[in-house]
Amino acid sequence: MALTGLPLSGFGSEDPVTSEPAPKISLTTACLNGLTVVTLRNTGGAMPEAGLFEVVFADGKRDTLLIRAGAGASVACRLSNIHGGATVSNKIWGLTATADDCLLNTFSNLLAHLDLGSLIPSPMGSQDITVCTYTIYIRNFKYDAPTFELVRTDGNLVLKYVFRNIRGNVKATGNNWACADIDGTFRVASVVSETAIIIDEGGTPEVSLGATKTSVQGLEVNIAGSLGFVADWILDFFNDTLTREINLAIEAELNALAGSDLSNLVVVRSNCGETE
């Protein structure tokens, strides 16, 4: 959202004593790769003094910014993005700009790169049963659209990804005519993955990546016949192998997004850059 400010009274062309043009101020916000950036642009004369801007975050926290832009210049500030969206305003100039929850939007977009189907090997494995060697496959693997929630608590953020209604078919094929193929189905109510981002708001704020924990809830396997080893394979795969692979995939995406220094993405304290 952007509002263009009117020339300030008492300065510039409105003042008969001086020919200095009056400041002409506008305020904009934008999301840039998870960062919440507010920019003050001045297309008029130099601001005589810094303006006081109030920032109100979605969780009720407040902040203030002192910004001054020279003639034809602009100043960009990075707002803290750990408190949700924000509204920035200056009552004297009548300027207001609203920012989205940029950090939430960026973390939510990670879901576009998390394909559970790509984490399932084909075949899953094999098992010897008496004279038979069975090769196990998962087919028709499907799940509902995953959801994301950014949980904000005192001292950290939690990235919560949920995959629901995971289902598919299981097939175990024998290696010879005496070994009948085995068919079945499986369903998982949900797979929940949570990653902690730990924030230290001390003298020098620090941001670090905590552990990723994934759990499987409501796993059901139905296999025709009495060969339970197939069901055991599926249970072990979802509870151990798949959860481990999801943890690694999420951590890899976060590293690709922010690198080794999460402070490039997670801004604890608002700060303003140089005048442009």
Phi and psi in degrees as a GROMACS rama.xvg file:
@    title "Ramachandran Plot"
@    xaxis  label "Phi"
@    yaxis  label "Psi"
@TYPE xy
-136.55  137.285  ALA-2
-124.616  132.617  LEU-3
-92.5441  125.015  THR-4
-80.0603  150.751  GLY-5
-83.4981  158.965  LEU-6
-55.7624  142.272  PRO-7
-76.7225  131.884  LEU-8
-66.8829  143.872  SER-9
92.6132  -1.63266  GLY-10
-129.079  160.281  PHE-11
63.4514  -140.788  GLY-12
-64.4376  -17.4954  SER-13
-79.7825  -14.0798  GLU-14
-101.44  114.969  ASP-15
-66.8812  -14.2463  PRO-16
-80.6593  -27.1929  VAL-17
-131.251  153.732  THR-18
-99.1982  4.4571  SER-19
-63.3349  124.774  GLU-20
-66.0248  150.088  PRO-21
-74.6844  148.962  ALA-22
-61.1248  145.531  PRO-23
-129.942  107.71  LYS-24
-109.738  140.337  ILE-25
-134.391  155.597  SER-26
-131.423  128.09  LEU-27
-133.537  157.519  THR-28
-129.289  154.879  THR-29
-156.959  151.881  ALA-30
-96.7113  125.209  CYS-31
-128.128  98.1473  LEU-32
52.7284  46.36  ASN-33
92.1608  -18.3938  GLY-34
-84.8713  144.713  LEU-35
-102.28  112.209  THR-36
-114.735  126.52  VAL-37
-111.756  133.235  VAL-38
-123.572  129.156  THR-39
-102.44  119.731  LEU-40
-112.555  138.281  ARG-41
-124.799  106.955  ASN-42
-96.8687  7.01975  THR-43
-112.924  -147.342  GLY-44
-77.2892  171.43  GLY-45
-62.319  142.554  ALA-46
-70.3792  132.059  MET-47
-68.2529  -25.6324  PRO-48
-156.977  165.788  GLU-49
-67.8905  143.914  ALA-50
-97.1384  146.381  GLY-51
-94.5978  117.966  LEU-52
-110.964  131.86  PHE-53
-97.8785  135.312  GLU-54
-115.675  124.663  VAL-55
-117.122  119.618  VAL-56
-91.3506  164.866  PHE-57
-62.5452  -29.5373  ALA-58
-88.6195  6.44373  ASP-59
96.4641  -11.4414  GLY-60
-66.4211  154.491  LYS-61
-130.134  155.587  ARG-62
-149.417  163.353  ASP-63
-131.756  147.108  THR-64
-128.813  134.373  LEU-65
-103.482  114.807  LEU-66
-127.759  135.828  ILE-67
-137.655  128.642  ARG-68
-119.531  132.934  ALA-69
-72.2714  -179.523  GLY-70
-61.0118  126.435  ALA-71
65.3397  21.4683  GLY-72
-116.705  173.42  ALA-73
-143.994  155.88  SER-74
-129.556  128.992  VAL-75
-106.584  134.917  ALA-76
-122.401  138.325  CYS-77
-93.8801  117.245  ARG-78
-80.948  151.598  LEU-79
-57.0581  131.804  SER-80
-112.412  17.1818  ASN-81
-93.0082  -1.65591  ILE-82
-113.049  12.0596  HIS-83
91.4107  -162.905  GLY-84
-63.8284  171.196  GLY-85
-149.577  154.568  ALA-86
-120.092  127.028  THR-87
-111.389  133.59  VAL-88
-149.022  154.62  SER-89
-135.101  112.493  ASN-90
-68.9967  -34.6965  LYS-91
-62.7775  -42.5309  ILE-92
-93.1895  -6.08342  TRP-93
68.2246  36.181  GLY-94
-105.584  137.525  LEU-95
-145.107  137.46  THR-96
-141.745  139.805  ALA-97
-114.223  134.325  THR-98
-111.172  142.703  ALA-99
-72.8095  173.275  ASP-100
-81.3837  84.3395  ASP-101
-65.662  -38.1981  CYS-102
-65.9858  -42.0607  LEU-103
-60.0702  -44.936  LEU-104
-60.3937  -41.0389  ASN-105
-68.0539  -46.0247  THR-106
-65.9923  -35.6946  PHE-107
-62.7977  -34.7566  SER-108
-66.8685  -15.4973  ASN-109
-61.4961  -26.3831  LEU-110
-60.5395  -27.1304  LEU-111
-63.3286  -20.5203  ALA-112
-104.262  -1.99501  HIS-113
-99.9551  97.2636  LEU-114
-107.684  104.332  ASP-115
-61.2686  -33.8528  LEU-116
-59.7844  -32.5246  GLY-117
-72.0675  -13.6724  SER-118
-90.7789  -1.9184  LEU-119
-100.125  116.652  ILE-120
-71.3834  155.349  PRO-121
-135.762  113.788  SER-122
-75.6484  166.28  PRO-123
-71.2494  -31.5193  MET-124
164.294  -171.159  GLY-125
-141.184  160.138  SER-126
-147.252  133.382  GLN-127
-90.4901  127.35  ASP-128
-129.132  107.623  ILE-129
50.0497  -116.087  THR-130
-89.6866  3.28357  VAL-131
-110.382  144.516  CYS-132
-116.478  116.744  THR-133
-101.258  135.657  TYR-134
-107.097  129.841  THR-135
-107.568  132.902  ILE-136
-127.831  150.204  TYR-137
-110.653  130.791  ILE-138
-130.445  160.921  ARG-139
54.2755  42.7724  ASN-140
-72.9855  124.125  PHE-141
-141.915  158.406  LYS-142
-159.735  157.668  TYR-143
-70.7711  164.771  ASP-144
-57.1809  126.12  ALA-145
-69.069  158.859  PRO-146
-122.505  159.244  THR-147
-134.038  141.782  PHE-148
-136.846  131.199  GLU-149
-99.2978  107.614  LEU-150
-93.2768  119.475  VAL-151
-102.162  122.026  ARG-152
-129.426  169.156  THR-153
-63.5718  118.013  ASP-154
96.2212  -13.4177  GLY-155
-162.038  172.152  ASN-156
-118.044  149.048  LEU-157
-126.094  122.665  VAL-158
-90.3837  115.851  LEU-159
-116.391  111.078  LYS-160
-107.695  133.738  TYR-161
-127.742  125.686  VAL-162
-109.318  123.36  PHE-163
-116.89  157.39  ARG-164
51.7153  53.5617  ASN-165
-81.8539  130.001  ILE-166
-151.514  166.427  ARG-167
172.662  -173.813  GLY-168
-111.111  149.949  ASN-169
-117.168  136.677  VAL-170
-138.666  131.075  LYS-171
-117.682  118.01  ALA-172
-102.592  133.581  THR-173
-82.1903  160.917  GLY-174
-90.8846  -5.72781  ASN-175
-150.974  175.844  ASN-176
-62.9348  -24.3093  TRP-177
-81.6647  -5.42342  ALA-178
-113.024  98.3685  CYS-179
-66.9456  142.559  ALA-180
-65.6842  151.543  ASP-181
-118.001  131.942  ILE-182
-121.238  153.007  ASP-183
-170.144  -177.596  GLY-184
-134.113  162.411  THR-185
-142.706  157.319  PHE-186
-148.515  138.322  ARG-187
-122.086  125.171  VAL-188
-61.7734  -46.202  ALA-189
-164.199  152.857  SER-190
-120.444  120.283  VAL-191
-113.372  124.48  VAL-192
-119.688  129.02  SER-193
-127.76  128.121  GLU-194
-120.316  129.489  THR-195
-93.2972  136.487  ALA-196
-113.829  115.49  ILE-197
-94.2322  129.14  ILE-198
-118.995  125.709  ILE-199
-109.353  109.864  ASP-200
-92.976  28.9685  GLU-201
-69.0639  -157.813  GLY-202
-53.8095  -48.3797  GLY-203
-114.315  103.894  THR-204
-57.3591  139.803  PRO-205
-128.289  142.708  GLU-206
-127.754  128.735  VAL-207
-136.973  154.171  SER-208
-89.9728  122.601  LEU-209
-87.3883  -167.524  GLY-210
-76.3211  153.199  ALA-211
-104.227  128.013  THR-212
-123.443  129.48  LYS-213
-123.359  135.319  THR-214
-129.522  150.594  SER-215
-108.633  130.833  VAL-216
-125.922  132.056  GLN-217
69.8505  51.6224  GLY-218
-89.4599  124.923  LEU-219
-127.168  133.484  GLU-220
-127.259  128.789  VAL-221
-121.008  114.635  ASN-222
-119.286  130.424  ILE-223
-69.6694  137.705  ALA-224
90.0498  -170.147  GLY-225
-108.6  7.09944  SER-226
-84.1255  92.3545  LEU-227
-76.7072  -8.0094  GLY-228
-63.62  -29.9888  PHE-229
-65.2132  -45.4343  VAL-230
-60.4939  -39.0316  ALA-231
-63.5585  -38.8682  ASP-232
-59.7911  -47.063  TRP-233
-64.356  -44.1599  ILE-234
-59.9728  -47.26  LEU-235
-64.1185  -38.369  ASP-236
-62.7118  -50.0947  PHE-237
-69.564  -40.4  PHE-238
-77.562  -23.319  ASN-239
-118.079  -67.1172  ASP-240
-63.574  -51.5266  THR-241
-65.0016  -42.7979  LEU-242
-61.4866  -39.5239  THR-243
-65.3174  -41.176  ARG-244
-67.7032  -36.7611  GLU-245
-64.2989  -43.6862  ILE-246
-56.2359  -47.5433  ASN-247
-65.689  -38.6466  LEU-248
-65.6043  -43.3176  ALA-249
-66.0579  -44.1561  ILE-250
-63.2809  -37.3568  GLU-251
-65.7837  -40.3642  ALA-252
-65.3329  -39.948  GLU-253
-66.4497  -39.2282  LEU-254
-65.7022  -38.2619  ASN-255
-67.5303  -31.9963  ALA-256
-76.9278  -44.8935  LEU-257
-119.391  -7.5369  ALA-258
71.6348  -159.478  GLY-259
-78.7888  -16.2981  SER-260
-112.096  101.122  ASP-261
-68.8776  -15.5004  LEU-262
-66.506  -15.3329  SER-263
-70.1531  -18.0243  ASN-264
-115.345  -41.2078  LEU-265
-99.6758  110.207  VAL-266
-98.9663  117.411  VAL-267
-83.0594  -43.7917  VAL-268
-120.849  136.324  ARG-269
-64.1558  144.863  SER-270
-152.644  151.509  ASN-271
-113.372  144.483  CYS-272
-91.6469  -167.407  GLY-273
-75.1053  156.317  GLU-274
-67.4628  135.303  THR-275
